[in-house]
Amino acid sequence: MTRIAAALLLLCACSKEDYKNQKPPEEEAPAAVPEKKPPPPPPKKVLSPEELGKCDLKATGAVTAEQTSLGGKTATNISYWFTEAERKNMMGVDGFVVNCHGADIKFSILPGGGKKDGMPFEPKKYVFKKGTGDANVMVTFGPTRTLGDAAGTVDITAFDKKHIAGTIDLSGKLVGKGASGNVKLTGSFDFACPGFSGCEN
């Protein structure tokens, strides 16, 4: 009995010694928290056809016609309505194209390829003499007749990241098969930025 008691005491002593010599378990490092990505930008507001704006044109003289065309991506191609990275991939100089296209009249103002800052991102009156100026204008009436040697103005009265607006007052010779006489084109447009990356609608 004495031997059993002594053996038990020895076993307990060894167990206590082993426990003291054991290293405490190492704490696990906390798992790395993945970096939070910034939320994506909110989607651009989808504008209704009415909100995209319109262009009203009137031709008098050798051509008589009145026309209203709507805005949208086919009506505007404006470098200033894209991000800087996108603009670098676009061909040509900074500027804009405005189209008022319908069945009877097609009007466009577009870069002339002259001065680098010929079409700035701000209101400006573009003056044309014999079809030349800081920009180009193209006007057609129906499938074959055009406005030759256009003279007058396209006055951009408002231009920002929300819309472009202006007035048209041009005149010239009617050119094309069977065409004769002079024609005058007047009108106005106000087109909203149609959801491009640089729009603020």
Secondary structure as GFF3:
##gff-version 3
##sequence-region A 1 201
A	DSSP	alpha_helix	2	21	.	.	.	ID=ss1
A	DSSP	beta_strand	53	61	.	.	.	ID=ss2
A	DSSP	beta_strand	65	70	.	.	.	ID=ss3
A	DSSP	beta_strand	76	78	.	.	.	ID=ss4
A	DSSP	three_ten_helix	79	81	.	.	.	ID=ss5
A	DSSP	alpha_helix	84	89	.	.	.	ID=ss6
A	DSSP	beta_strand	96	101	.	.	.	ID=ss7
A	DSSP	beta_strand	105	111	.	.	.	ID=ss8
A	DSSP	beta_strand	124	128	.	.	.	ID=ss9
A	DSSP	beta_strand	135	141	.	.	.	ID=ss10
A	DSSP	beta_strand	145	159	.	.	.	ID=ss11
A	DSSP	beta_strand	163	175	.	.	.	ID=ss12
A	DSSP	beta_strand	182	192	.	.	.	ID=ss13
###
